[in-house]
Amino acid sequence: MLKYLAIVLTTVVVSLYYFPFEFSFFPGINTKMMLAVMGVGIAAYRLIQKRAPGIPDGVFRIVILSLAVSLVGLFSVVMNNTPDYAYATYFVSMAVWLSGAFTVCTLIKTVHGRLTVERISIYLVIVCAFQCIMSLVMDSNAEVKAFIDRYVMQDQELLTDLDRLYGIGAWLDVAGVRFSAALIMLVYVVHKHKASMSNFQIFLGVSVYLLIAVVGNMIARTAIVGVGLSIAYLLLTFRPDNVSKSSFRVARVLLLIAAVAVPMGIYSYNHNPQFQELFRFAFEGFFSLFEEGEWQTDSTDRLQTMIVFPDNVKTWIIGDGYFSNPYNTDPYYVGYQPGGFYMGTDIGYLRFIFYFGLIGLIAFSYFFIGVARECIKIMPEHKTLILFILLLGFIIWLKVATDVFLVFALLLCASYMKDEETLQIESEQ
């Protein structure tokens, strides 16, 4: 019984990390920061008790790379005389994510005795599935929604104006990116361990995948990137001469679920206007393709208007020092007012260039390449998964300026804890 309660508690903690939010009665401090403080305490205790060999060399390399990003950002801010320190303080953001991840990974290892990438993946998938279910419950039950909105701060006014589904800390493109990572990790785990999985486990895995893929796109259509990359992973790893019985088991389960889900979906689409609206929003591009003959969504239309390049060499090299709309951050700004974003663009690559130029974009990109390399160095068996998460981050920047370091932070902690276990075993021998 205690074990199950510990698992539930761990799931809650993982959700507080993966989808952080602020409590209305405790503004200014989100759940990620709380977990980060705990992580610092745990690390200090381990070092005092000499239960850890010290800070790994890889962490220092990652810290240096994040400092390089921050210094480039600071240089741009100083040279342009702006008050926008969004990525000039990226080192702090990275440290908070890493410390929070350390808390999460320590808890998982304590509860289960061993920390693995597969176990981390399962927890992230469970959390994402929960968020999808909660978003549907909140959308259909006003009392539940009002209760959560009373205590959770997540820009409800904007979400209400946009008429979008949202969970507890899970909303808009940020949620879509995290759903995408979870979908990739789920497919990776199922594909890798399908031979040892029971029919029920395969059924559960496929069902959860479809839940996150469908409802996740209702929350944020960015989740379609995860669907695409997870399918790409299957195609990349497919070998016609190596099709096993387990692969046929997965296919049979998928067909079984489809035989039930498709008729239910069609019925709900034709008889439930609310479901029809959400489904058409989630897969607007596909409906446009079949009905109009071309792929078109409100998001892609807006993105086409956001393709704006710098008009001078200085901006291309070091940026303008603005990431957010300066009208919201700089009382002395008198330049072009584009709307919601600086220069009217929300495209990740362009926002980075406008903030700290190509130098900053290269430094930021190399930071993630360095993080991925550190993970692969210790966990080469998970190389494919790590590279796909890295690819996800670079693809997402075509749409929005966010990153996947929170996923890498978990993988880093898992890799270093694995290395720590190896050193301990070797010392005992």
N, C-alpha and C positions, 0 to 999 in steps of 0.2 A: 504493500500500500504506500509506504513512504517513498519507494522508488518511483511510483507513478506520480506522486505529488511533486517529487523533485524534477521529473521530466516536464510536468506542466509548468513549474516555476522557470525552468530553463527555457522553455518555449516563449514564455512571456518576456524574459530578459532578452532573448534573441530578437523578438519583435521590437522591443524598446531600442535596440541597437540599429536594426535594419530599417525601421520606420520611425525615427525619432520625432518627438513633438514636445511642446511646452504645455504644462498644466496651467489652467487659467488662474489658479490660486498661487502659482509659483512662476510668474513670467520672467523671461530673460535667461532661464536655465532649462535646456532641453534634456531629454532622457539620455542622449548620447554623451553629454557632458557629465552627467551623474555617473554613468558607467566608466567614463574616463578617469574620474577621481578615484573610483574604486580600483581601477587598474593600476594606478600609480601606487596606491596603498599595498596591493597584492605584490607588485614587483619589488617594492622596498622591503617588505617582509621576507620575501624569498631570498633577496640578496643578503639581508641581515642574518638569516638562518642558514645561509650558504646552501640553499636548496637548488640554486641555479648556478651554472658556470660563469655567469656574468652576462653582459650585454653582447649579443652576437656581432661579429664584424659586419655582417650584412646589414644590420640595422644602422650602423654608422654610415655605410655607403648610401643607404636610402635617405638618411637624414641630410647628408651632404647634397644629394640631388634635389631634395625638397627645399633646402636652403638656397640652392642656385635659382630655383623657380621664384622664390620669395625675393631674392636680391634683384633679379631682373624686373620683377613687378615694382619693387621699391624704387629702382632706378627710373623707371618710366613715370611713376607718381611724382618723384622729386623733380625730374627734368621738365615735366609738364605742369608742375605746381597744382596738382589736384588732390582732393581729400579722399579719393576712392582707393582704399587699401584691400580690395577684395582678394587679390592673389599675392599682394605683397606680404600677407600674413598666412600664406598657404602652409608654411611650416607648422604653424600652430594647429591648423585644421587637420593636417596629416597626423600630427602627434595625438590629437584628441581621438581620431578614428582608430589609430593603432592601439592606444591605451584602452579604449572601449572594447576593441576586439579581443584584447588580452583578457579582460574580465569575462567575456563571453566564452572564450576557448577554455579558460581555467575552470569555469563552471561546468561546461560539457565534459571535460576530462574528469572532474571530480565525481560527477554523476554516473558516468559510464565506464570510468577506469582507463579509458584510452581515447585519444583524440585522433580522428581521421578526417580526411577530406570528404569522404562519403557521408559521414555523420553530420558534418557541417552542412553539406548540401541538403540532406534530408530535413534538417531544422529550418533552413531557409525556405525550402519548398512548403513545409507545413505552415510557416508564418505567412507566406504569400497566399496560400489557399485560404487561410483564416481571414486575411484581409479582403479577399474576393467575396467570401461569404458575408462578412460584416458589412461590406458596401451594399450588397443586395438587401440585407436586413434593414440597414439604415434608410435605404431608398424606399422601402415598402412599409416601414413602421416609423411614423413621425415621433412617437414617444421615445424610442430608442435613439433616434437621431438627435432629438432635443437634449437627452441626457448626456450623450457623448459630447455634443457641441458645447454644453455647459462647462465641461471640465477640460476639454482638449482644444488647444489653440492651433489652428491650421488654415487661417484665411478663409473662413466659411463664407464670408460675404462674396468673395471672388468666385468660389466654387458654386454658390447658389446662383449668381448672375450668369455663370457659364452653363448652369444646369448639368453638372457633371457628377458622376458617381465618385465617391471617395470613401476611404476606410479610416482607420485610426492612424494618422500620420502618413497614409498612402494616398497620394493624389498627384494628378497631372504627370508631366514627363518624368519627374524624379521616380515616381512609382513604376512607370513603364520600364525604365532602365533596370530597376531591381527585379521586376517580374521577368524581364528578359534574361538576366543572369541566372535566376532560379530555374527557368525553363531549360537553359543550356545545361545546367548542373544536373537536373533531373534526368534528362535524356542520357547524359554521360554516365550516370550511376546505373540506370536501368540497362543500358546497352552493355556496360562493362560486367555487370553481375547477373544478367538475365538467366544464365545457365543454373545458378544456385537459388534463384527466386522461385517461390511458389506461384501457382496460378493466381491466387488471391493478391499477392504482392504486385504481380504484374498488372492485374486488373486495377488495383488501387493507384499504381503509378500512372497508368494511361489515363484514368479518370481525373486525377489531380492535374495532369498536364492539360487536358482539355478544359478543365475549369479555369485554370490560370490563363490559358491562351484566349479563351472567349471573354470571360469577365475582366481579365486584365486589360484587354483591348477596349472594353467599355469604359474603364477608368482612364486609360491613357493608351492611345494608339501606337505609342512608341514601343509597346510590348510586342508588336508585330516583328520587330527586329529580332527578338529572342526566338520567335517561331521560325523565322527564316534561317537563323544561324543554327538552331537545333536540328532542323531538317538538313541543312548543309553538312553538319557533323555526321549524320547518319549516312548521307550519300558519299561522303569522303571516306568513311570507314567500311562501306559496303564492299564485300568481295563475293562475286557470283559463285566462285568455287569453294567458298567457305561458309555457306548458309547452313546453320545448325538447326537442330530441332527447337531450341529455345527461341530462335528468330521466328519460326512458324507459330510458336505459342504466343508471342507478342502480337503477331499479325492476326491470329484468331481472336485474341482478346480485343484488339482494336476494332475488328469487324463486328464483334458482338456488341460492343459499346455503341458503335455507329448505328447499328440496326435499331437500337433503343433510343439513342439520343437524337438522331435525325428526325424521325417522326414526331417526337416530343417538341423539338425545336420548331418544326414546321407548324405544328398546332399552336404553339405559343405565339409564333410570329403572326399567324392569321387571326388569333382571337384575343391577344393581349396587346393593346396599343403601346403600353409602356415598354414592354419587352421589344416590340417591333422598332420603336424609336432608338432604344439602346443598341440593338443589334445592327441597325442600319448605320448608326454612328461608328460603332466598332469596326465595321467592315465596309465603310463608305466607298473606299477605293474599288473593291470588288463589285459592289452594286453599280457603281458608275461604269465600270468596264463592261459588265454584262448588259446594262440598260442603255448606255450612251455610246459604247464602243471605245472609250478611252478612260485611262486611269486618272481620276480627279477627286481630290478631297479639299475641304476648306483649309487644312493644314498645308498641303502642297501649294495651293494657290497663294497663301500668305507667305510661304517660304520663297516663292518666285519673286515677290516684291521686296524681300529682305536681302537679296543678293546685291550688296553694296560694298565696293572695294575702296580702300584708301586712295586719295587723289594726290598724295605727296610721298616722297621718299622717306621722310622722317617717321611718318606713321607706319609705313611698311616695316621699318627697322625696329623702332622702340615703342611704337604705339602712341596713343593719346592720353593714356592714364585713366581712361574711363571704362568701367565695365557695366555699371548700372546707369540708368538715365540720370545725367548730371543735374537735371532739374529737381531731382529728389535728394541729391547728395551734396551739391555744390551751390551755395547761395549766390556766388559770384559768376556763375556760368551765364553767358549771354549769347551763346551760339545757336546752332540749329536745334530745334525741338522736334524730334522725330516721332514722338508717341511713347510707347512703353519701354523702348530700349535705346541705348546710345546708337546713333546713326540709323535707327530704325530697323536693326537686325537682331534676331534672336538665334541666328545660326552660330553654333559653337565655335567653329574655326574662325569666323569673321569677328566674333566678339573677343576672342583671344588676341587676334591681330590688332584690333583697335585698342585693346587694353595695353599689351606689352610687346606688340610687333612680332615679326617672324622670329626674332631671337627668343622671345618668351614662349612662343608656340613650340619651337624646337626644344627648348629646355623642358617644357611641360611634357612633351611627347617622350623625350628621352627618359624622364623620370619614370613613366609607366613601363617603358621598355626595361629599365633597370630593375624595377620591382618584379616584373615577370621573370627576368633572368635569375633573380635571387630565389624565387620560388622553384623554378625549374632545376636550379643547381642542387637543391636538397631533395626535391620530389620529382625526379625525372619521369617517374611512372605516370604522373599527371600532366605531362607536358602539353598534350593536346587540349585538355580542358583550360589550362592556364593561357594558352595562345588564343583560344576562342574568347575568353573573357577579355583579353587585351584587344582583340579585334572588335568586340562589342563596344568597348570604350571609344575607339577611333571612329567607328561607324556612327555612334550616337552623336558625335560632334557635328555631323552633317545636319542635325536637327536642332540640338540644344546644347548649351554649355554646362555640362555636368560631367562627373567622372565616376569610375567604378572602383576607386581606391578602397571603399568600405568592404568590398568583396576581397580584394587583394590583401587587406589587413588581416582578415580571417585566415586566408591561405598562408600568409607569412607567419602568423602565430602557430598555425598547424605545422608548418615546415620546421620552425625552430624548436617547437616542443618535441617533434619527432627526432630532431638532431640531438636534443637534450637527452631523450630516452636512450638513444644509441650510445652516447658518451657514458651514460650511467651503467648500461649493460657491459660495456667494454671495461670500465673501471672495476666492476664487480668480478669480472673474469680474471 
